[in-house]
Amino acid sequence: MKTLQYSQSNADRTLFFKQSHSRGVTMLLVYVDDLIITENDDTLGRLRYLLSIEVAHSSSRIFNSQRKYITDLLAEIGKSACKPTTTPIDPNHKRLAEGGVHVSREMCQRLIGCLLYLTHNRPDISYVVSQFIHQPKETHLYAAHRALHYLRGTPDKRILFKRSGKVNVEMFTNADYAESIADQKSKHLVISHLLVRI
């Protein structure tokens, strides 16, 4: 990229930019085999799909979704026809956390990794994913499968970004003070996002 006179960003080493008098600023964001190119004009068109994230645009909004990723994940795990649930976790999950037989760590981590990737656009499953990463047991796998059943019933949920011209940082937090029956440790979750003018 440097031979093409692009400069590398110090803040994000995968971002390259070049300024010219004729085209203005051109930016390239590279991630493994995916690439976003943007310029000052609209000749390149709008972003539609990147890293399994579908992007839809309207005049005042941008929507991010991972519907296809969810559909593919359910097919891969054999849950395409599973019965949907209305909540991502069983209300009685604390009782489940104590017991159970250990399961394959690799299998469980692969599933949790897929669910973790979904939390970018589906923060509603963040709690499930954060609870069951270490020392997986049958009960943890059951909870992860419950999240899959929830995703089966809600594949169209998406994140909305409104065009507002403002910059806001919003944070949401939730704490669970030592209610875990499994380890008596406090759990907390913080979700933050930065809204910028788009």
Sine and cosine of phi, psi and omega as CSV:
sin_phi,cos_phi,sin_psi,cos_psi,sin_omega,cos_omega
0.00,0.00,-0.59,0.80,-0.02,-1.00
-0.91,0.42,-0.52,0.85,0.05,-1.00
-0.93,0.37,-0.36,0.93,0.07,-1.00
-1.00,-0.07,0.23,0.97,0.07,-1.00
0.94,0.34,0.50,0.87,0.13,-0.99
-1.00,-0.04,0.57,-0.82,0.07,-1.00
-0.97,-0.23,0.58,-0.82,0.02,-1.00
-1.00,-0.04,0.71,-0.70,0.01,-1.00
-0.93,0.36,0.63,-0.78,0.08,-1.00
-0.98,0.22,-0.48,0.88,-0.03,-1.00
-0.98,0.20,-0.58,0.82,-0.02,-1.00
-0.67,-0.74,0.95,-0.32,-0.11,-0.99
-0.94,0.35,-0.15,0.99,0.05,-1.00
-1.00,-0.08,0.01,1.00,-0.02,-1.00
-0.97,-0.26,0.79,-0.61,0.04,-1.00
-0.83,-0.55,0.57,-0.82,0.00,-1.00
-0.61,-0.79,0.42,-0.91,0.02,-1.00
-0.57,-0.82,0.67,-0.74,0.04,-1.00
-0.91,-0.41,0.73,-0.69,0.06,-1.00
-0.67,-0.74,0.37,-0.93,-0.02,-1.00
-0.94,0.35,-0.57,0.82,-0.06,-1.00
-0.99,0.16,-0.61,0.79,-0.09,-1.00
-0.95,-0.31,-0.12,0.99,-0.08,-1.00
0.97,0.24,-0.66,-0.75,-0.02,-1.00
-0.99,-0.13,0.76,-0.65,0.11,-0.99
-0.91,-0.42,0.76,-0.65,0.01,-1.00
-0.85,-0.53,0.64,-0.77,0.06,-1.00
-0.82,-0.57,0.79,-0.62,0.08,-1.00
-0.90,-0.44,0.87,-0.50,-0.10,-0.99
-0.92,-0.39,0.75,-0.66,0.12,-0.99
-0.67,-0.75,0.95,-0.30,-0.05,-1.00
0.75,0.66,-0.99,-0.15,-0.01,-1.00
-0.91,-0.40,0.26,0.97,0.08,-1.00
-0.94,-0.35,0.50,-0.87,-0.09,-1.00
-0.54,-0.84,0.71,-0.70,0.14,-0.99
-0.91,-0.41,0.76,-0.65,0.09,-1.00
-0.87,-0.50,0.75,-0.66,0.04,-1.00
-0.66,-0.75,0.56,-0.83,0.03,-1.00
-0.70,-0.71,0.03,-1.00,-0.01,-1.00
-0.93,0.36,-0.39,0.92,-0.01,-1.00
-0.97,-0.25,0.03,-1.00,-0.06,-1.00
-0.98,-0.20,0.27,0.96,-0.08,-1.00
-0.92,0.39,-0.41,0.91,-0.02,-1.00
-0.99,0.16,-0.25,0.97,-0.06,-1.00
1.00,0.08,0.05,-1.00,-0.04,-1.00
-0.99,-0.11,0.48,-0.88,0.05,-1.00
-0.90,0.44,0.75,-0.67,0.00,-1.00
-0.90,-0.44,-0.54,0.84,-0.12,-0.99
-0.40,-0.92,0.76,-0.65,0.05,-1.00
-0.42,-0.91,0.77,-0.64,0.07,-1.00
0.78,0.63,0.72,0.69,0.00,-1.00
0.92,0.40,0.29,0.96,0.06,-1.00
-0.94,-0.34,0.86,-0.52,0.03,-1.00
-1.00,0.03,0.72,-0.70,-0.04,-1.00
-0.87,-0.49,0.83,-0.55,0.05,-1.00
-0.87,-0.49,0.59,-0.81,-0.07,-1.00
-0.86,-0.51,0.56,-0.83,0.24,-0.97
-0.75,-0.66,-0.04,-1.00,-0.04,-1.00
-0.91,0.41,-0.44,0.90,-0.05,-1.00
-0.80,-0.59,0.06,1.00,-0.09,-1.00
-0.57,-0.82,0.39,-0.92,0.15,-0.99
-0.79,-0.62,0.74,-0.67,0.00,-1.00
-0.90,-0.43,0.75,-0.66,0.12,-0.99
-0.94,-0.33,0.71,-0.70,-0.03,-1.00
-0.61,-0.79,0.41,-0.91,0.09,-1.00
-0.79,-0.61,0.63,0.78,-0.03,-1.00
-0.83,0.56,-0.76,0.65,-0.03,-1.00
-0.90,0.44,-0.66,0.75,0.02,-1.00
-0.87,0.49,-0.68,0.73,0.02,-1.00
-0.89,0.45,-0.73,0.68,-0.01,-1.00
-0.87,0.50,-0.70,0.71,0.02,-1.00
-0.91,0.41,-0.65,0.76,0.03,-1.00
-0.89,0.46,-0.71,0.70,0.02,-1.00
-0.88,0.48,-0.64,0.77,0.03,-1.00
-0.91,0.41,-0.68,0.73,-0.02,-1.00
-0.89,0.47,-0.61,0.79,-0.07,-1.00
-1.00,0.00,-0.11,0.99,0.00,-1.00
0.99,0.15,0.48,0.88,-0.03,-1.00
-0.90,-0.43,0.32,0.95,-0.04,-1.00
-0.86,0.51,-0.54,0.84,-0.05,-1.00
-0.95,-0.31,0.29,0.96,-0.03,-1.00
-0.92,0.38,0.37,-0.93,0.00,-1.00
-0.97,0.26,0.84,-0.54,-0.01,-1.00
-0.92,0.39,0.50,-0.87,0.12,-0.99
-0.88,-0.48,0.29,-0.96,-0.04,-1.00
-0.99,-0.10,-0.17,0.99,0.03,-1.00
-0.76,-0.65,0.53,-0.85,-0.05,-1.00
-0.97,0.23,-0.22,0.98,-0.02,-1.00
-0.63,-0.78,0.54,-0.84,0.04,-1.00
-0.92,0.38,0.77,-0.64,0.01,-1.00
-0.84,0.54,-0.37,0.93,-0.01,-1.00
-0.99,-0.17,0.40,0.92,-0.10,-0.99
-0.89,0.45,-0.41,0.91,-0.02,-1.00
-0.92,0.40,-0.57,0.82,0.06,-1.00
-0.94,0.35,-0.52,0.85,0.00,-1.00
-0.96,0.29,-0.43,0.90,-0.15,-0.99
-0.92,0.39,-0.41,0.91,-0.09,-1.00
-0.95,0.32,-0.71,0.70,-0.17,-0.99
-0.94,-0.34,-0.13,-0.99,0.07,-1.00
0.88,-0.47,0.38,-0.93,0.00,-1.00
-1.00,0.01,0.59,-0.80,0.05,-1.00
-0.91,0.42,0.60,-0.80,0.04,-1.00
-0.89,-0.46,0.15,-0.99,0.00,-1.00
-0.83,0.56,0.89,-0.46,-0.01,-1.00
-0.88,0.48,-0.65,0.76,-0.03,-1.00
-0.89,0.45,-0.71,0.70,-0.01,-1.00
-0.89,0.46,-0.72,0.70,-0.03,-1.00
-0.92,0.39,-0.66,0.75,0.00,-1.00
-0.92,0.40,-0.57,0.82,0.06,-1.00
-0.89,0.46,-0.73,0.68,0.01,-1.00
-0.90,0.44,-0.72,0.69,0.01,-1.00
-0.90,0.44,-0.61,0.79,0.06,-1.00
-0.87,0.50,-0.68,0.73,0.05,-1.00
-0.90,0.44,-0.69,0.73,0.03,-1.00
-0.92,0.40,-0.61,0.79,0.03,-1.00
-0.88,0.48,-0.67,0.74,0.04,-1.00
-0.88,0.48,-0.56,0.83,0.02,-1.00
-0.93,0.37,-0.39,0.92,-0.05,-1.00
-0.91,0.41,-0.25,0.97,0.08,-1.00
-0.87,0.50,-0.63,0.77,0.00,-1.00
-0.91,-0.41,-0.08,1.00,0.00,-1.00
-0.76,-0.66,0.94,0.35,0.00,-1.00
-0.89,0.46,-0.24,0.97,0.01,-1.00
-0.92,0.39,-0.25,0.97,0.06,-1.00
-0.96,-0.26,0.10,1.00,-0.06,-1.00
-0.85,0.53,-0.67,0.75,-0.03,-1.00
-0.88,0.47,-0.71,0.70,-0.01,-1.00
-0.86,0.51,-0.74,0.68,-0.05,-1.00
-0.90,0.43,-0.65,0.76,-0.06,-1.00
-0.94,0.33,-0.39,0.92,-0.08,-1.00
-0.99,0.16,-0.47,0.88,-0.28,-0.96
-0.82,-0.57,0.66,0.75,-0.03,-1.00
-1.00,-0.04,-0.65,0.76,-0.11,-0.99
-1.00,-0.10,0.61,-0.79,0.04,-1.00
0.70,0.72,0.92,0.40,-0.08,-1.00
-0.93,0.37,0.65,-0.76,0.07,-1.00
-0.84,-0.55,0.07,-1.00,0.00,-1.00
-0.83,0.56,-0.62,0.79,-0.02,-1.00
-0.91,0.42,-0.56,0.83,0.04,-1.00
-0.94,0.35,-0.66,0.75,0.04,-1.00
-0.90,0.44,-0.63,0.78,0.06,-1.00
-0.86,0.50,-0.69,0.73,0.00,-1.00
-0.91,0.42,-0.64,0.77,0.04,-1.00
-0.91,0.42,-0.64,0.77,0.04,-1.00
-0.93,0.38,-0.55,0.83,0.08,-1.00
-0.87,0.49,-0.66,0.75,0.05,-1.00
-0.88,0.47,-0.61,0.79,0.06,-1.00
-0.89,0.45,-0.64,0.77,0.04,-1.00
-0.90,0.44,-0.62,0.78,0.06,-1.00
-0.90,0.43,-0.70,0.71,0.02,-1.00
-0.90,0.44,-0.57,0.82,0.03,-1.00
-0.86,0.50,-0.59,0.81,-0.01,-1.00
-1.00,0.05,-0.19,0.98,-0.08,-1.00
-0.70,-0.71,0.71,0.70,-0.08,-1.00
-0.94,0.34,-0.33,0.95,-0.07,-1.00
-1.00,0.00,-0.01,1.00,0.06,-1.00
-0.89,0.45,0.60,-0.80,-0.05,-1.00
-0.51,-0.86,0.22,-0.98,0.03,-1.00
-1.00,-0.09,0.68,-0.73,-0.02,-1.00
-0.92,-0.38,0.76,-0.65,0.13,-0.99
-0.90,-0.44,0.85,-0.52,0.02,-1.00
-1.00,-0.09,0.61,-0.79,0.09,-1.00
-0.98,0.20,0.87,-0.48,-0.06,-1.00
-0.73,-0.69,-0.33,0.94,-0.05,-1.00
0.99,0.17,0.08,1.00,-0.01,-1.00
-0.94,-0.35,0.34,-0.94,0.14,-0.99
-0.90,-0.43,0.86,-0.52,0.01,-1.00
-0.74,-0.67,0.64,-0.76,0.17,-0.99
-0.93,-0.36,0.84,-0.55,0.00,-1.00
-0.85,-0.53,0.65,-0.76,0.04,-1.00
-0.73,-0.68,0.64,-0.77,0.06,-1.00
-0.82,-0.58,0.65,-0.76,-0.02,-1.00
-0.69,-0.72,0.47,-0.88,0.05,-1.00
-0.60,-0.80,0.68,-0.73,-0.01,-1.00
-0.80,-0.60,0.56,-0.83,0.02,-1.00
-0.79,-0.62,0.99,-0.16,-0.15,-0.99
-0.99,0.14,0.99,-0.12,0.12,-0.99
0.84,0.54,0.53,0.85,0.06,-1.00
-1.00,0.01,-0.06,1.00,-0.01,-1.00
-0.95,0.32,0.88,-0.47,0.03,-1.00
-0.93,0.37,-0.51,0.86,-0.07,-1.00
-0.92,0.39,-0.72,0.70,-0.10,-0.99
-0.71,-0.70,0.02,1.00,0.01,-1.00
0.83,0.56,0.47,0.88,0.02,-1.00
-0.97,-0.23,0.49,-0.87,0.06,-1.00
-0.96,0.28,0.59,-0.81,0.05,-1.00
-0.86,-0.51,0.59,-0.81,0.10,-0.99
-0.58,-0.82,0.40,-0.92,-0.03,-1.00
-0.69,-0.72,0.73,-0.68,0.06,-1.00
-0.81,-0.58,0.80,-0.60,0.09,-1.00
-0.90,-0.43,0.80,-0.60,0.03,-1.00
-0.72,-0.69,0.47,-0.88,0.11,-0.99
-0.49,-0.87,0.44,-0.90,-0.01,-1.00
-0.93,-0.38,0.84,-0.54,0.06,-1.00
-0.97,-0.22,0.83,-0.56,0.00,-1.00
-0.84,-0.55,0.26,-0.97,0.02,-1.00
-0.90,0.44,0.82,-0.57,0.04,-1.00
-0.79,-0.61,0.00,0.00,0.00,0.00
